[in-house]
């Protein structure tokens, strides 16, 4: 009897002690998400994602800890979407246009001269977002948020005054749309990841590229070329995507917090992109790059190619694409 009472007292004391310890112990992250991103830390996209991860951890009281693996260090850019779809990683960032071969909707914001300023880019995103979400949902993924790049310009070793200066060149292509543009301009498209740009120029694999001032600075383009022609061809976007099953495994509170922090990251990212455009273009000039406005002749040729690509896209995308474009143009 005495032993029984003693055991009960000891058990009660043990339970009380455990309760106190659990109450006093700081919360520990119950879920860790490795996030694959393709760009180096210097880009505004990665900086925004790093802040996003911090915000999510704080908003979920440590329940969700997103660990950012930048610079394609975890998974190559071309494989990130598939990795998220197959749950190899729960979350990742991709350039939307890189998925163009799987569906023409992903090519939309890469069409030259369709949206050339941020107001137009936001209207295009608004018009196409429901279709993007539908495509991702079909593949078991969700769109968390999307952030633009600055307007795209032409980087080259030699000056680009007319379209003839592009013909015969070797152009970096990071999406199916840019590959098609290269061919229409008479250049040879070559796939080169962002982190491989310096080596590709130095070894002669490419001698020109169309990309943003951000990428030009992060890849230190002044080390291997001297010219940037600010044609402001289009404003492409990245998107942060998450595996739906991974999302559903989170608590309702963490799901809500993740979506709220995604909205915050999207707004912050758009503002960062606008600021980046001015600052990075100026940095190119400060580092010795010749920043030039395009000639009227060059712009006429480029816009003509843009018209061809818009018609090709409409034919490929069908009624769904036409509906998106009609919505965009009505805005």
Secondary structure, DSSP 8 states (H G I E B T S, - for coil): -HHHHHHHHHHHHHHHHHHHHHHHS----SEEEEEE--S-TTSHHHHHHHHHHHHHHHHTTTSEEEEEE-TTSSS-HHHHHHHHHTTSSSEEEEEGGGGTTT-GGGGGGGSTTT--SHHHHHHHHHHHHHHHHHHHHHTTEEEEEEEE----EEEESS---SGGGTTT-EEEESSHHHHHHHHHTT-EEEE--GGGHHHHHHTTS-SEEEE-HHHHHHTTGGGT--EEE-------EEEEEEEHHHHHTS-HHHHHHHHHHHHHHHHHHHHHHHHHHHHHHHHHHHTT-EEE---HHHHHHHHHHHHHHHHHHHHHHHHHHHHHHHHHHH-
